[in-house]
Amino acid sequence: MGAALCEAAIKAGHEVVLITGPVHVEYPQVTQRVDVITTDDMLGAAQEHFESCDGAIGAAAPCDYRPRRVLSHKMSKTGEPVEVELIETADVVATLGQNKRSDQWVVGFALETEDHRFRAIVKLESKHCDLMVSNDPSAIDSAETSVELLQPDATVVASIQGDKKIVAEGLFENIERLLIK
């Protein structure tokens, strides 16, 4: 979806800064590409580049949790159970949304398994987004998807389905109409 959104933005004449994790995706030629490994890396890069951008689209799903402790060496088998303690990572989209200037906009994605629209609206508000795209796990690793684009007043601006290129173009047309003007 991120690659398709990049392509739609470029096709509409916008400069694109892409921040991406270690994925096997072919992206279109963007203005600038920033490769990151961790969610913390993504947050740092997003904050740095967002300062000079008009808006951000958070289409990725970086890890929500990370191990509390990371060993610098191989942990050998002992035959005993191993407990792994996880802690939440920073929320990239929420951080951008909370710190955006009045002339900036943020669009988030809410991938949910239950109560799609309700949970997307809650995320839209809590992350201070201008629009939220609601989708479900069937979109992962699939050529097709079905989404709803929501405004802060819970209005469904658009319902779009099809291959990700068509969906991305429909989303970006609405982003331009509602936020970029």
N, C-alpha and C positions, 0 to 999 in steps of 0.2 A: 504494500500500500504506500509506503514511503517513497519508493521509486516512482510509482505512478503519480503521486502528488508532486514530486519534483518535476516530472515531465510536464504535468499540467501547468504548473507555475511558470516554467521556462517557456512553454508554448504561448502563454498569455503575456510574455514579455518581461517577466520579473527576474531579478538576480536571486540566486538561491545559494544559501550556505547550508550544506548538509552535514549534520553531525550523526555519525553512525557507529554502531558497535560492530563486533566481529561477526558479521553475517555473510552468507554467500548469495549476494544479490548484485545484479548488474544495474548500476545507477546511470542515469543520463549525465551528460557533461554539465556539471554545475559550476557556479562561479567560484566556490571554494568548498573543499571536502575536508572534514576533520574526523579522523579515526580515533575512537576511544575504546577502552577495554571495560572499565567498570562504570557503574551508575554514578559514582562520585566524579569520575572523569567526565562523564556526559554532562553532569550538572555544572562543573567548572567551565567546560567549553561552551555550554548553552548560555550561561550568565555572561561570559566574556563577549560572545558574538551578538547576543540579544541587544546589548547596549546600542549597537549601530544598525539594528534592523527595525523595520516597521511592524513586524509581527512574527509569530512562531506557530508552527503546527507540530504538535507532539503526537506523531503517529506511531511512535515506537512503544514497546512495552519493556522498558529496562527492568532488571530484577527488582522485586519489591523487598527482598530480604537478602542478607549476606551472612556468612558465618561470623560469629563474634570473634573467634580465634582462628587464625590461619597459621598452619605450621610451615616452617621453612625447610622441613625435611620430610621424607617418606615416613608414614606411620605404619609400622609393621603389624601384621595380624597377631592377635593374642588369643583368639577364641572367645573373647568376652564381647558383650554388646558395646557399641560405641554410641555416645550421645552427642548430637550436634546441636549447638545453641545458635539460633538465628536472631538477627536484629534487623529492624526496618532500615531500608536505605532512604535517602532523601528523595522527595518527590520533585522531579525536574519541572514538570508542567506547573505544579502548584507554586513552586518558587518563582518561576517566571511570571505567573499570573499575579502573585502578591506584590511583585516588584515592578510591574510594567508602568511605564509613563502613561499619561492620559492620551497620548497620540499613538500608543502601541496597542496591539490586539494579540490574543492568544486563543488558539483552537486546540482542544484536547480530544482524546479518544477514550471511550469507556467500553472496554470489552467485558461483558458480564454474562454470567450463566443463568441468572434469575432476575426477575423484575428489571429488565433492561432499561426501560425508559425512566423509571423512578430512580434507579441507581445512577444513571447518567446525569439526571438533573441534580442530584445531590453532589456528584463530582463537579459538575459545571459551577455550582455555587461555591463549594468548598475550595476549589482550585482557582477561583476568580477568573474563569474563562469567559470569553465573549460568545463562543459557540462550542458545542460538544457533539462529537460524532459517536453514536451508539451502535455497537456491533456485537457479534457473539463469537465464541471460539471457532465456529465453522469457517471463519475467515482466515484462520492461521494456516499458512502453507497451501492456500487454495487460490486458484486463478480467479474465482468469483467471490462476490460478497454482497451483502444486503445491509444497508445502514439507514439510520435516521439522523438528520442534522437538527439539533435542538438549540433554541435561544434561551436566555436566562429566565424568561417568563414561562418556560415549559412548552412553548409553541414548537410544533414540529415544522421546521422550515421546508424540509425536503425528505422524501423517502426515495432512496436510489438503490437499484440492484443491477447486477450484471458483472461483467469482467472488471477487474480493478482499475483498468485504464478509464473505462466509461464512468465508473463510480467516482474516481479521482477528479475527472473533468467536471462532473456535476457538482461535487463538493467545492471545487475551486471556483467555479462560476458563482456559487452562492456566497463564498467567502469574499470574492471581489465585490459583489453586489451589496452585501451587508456591512462589510468591514473596511474594504479598501476604497471603494467608491471611485 
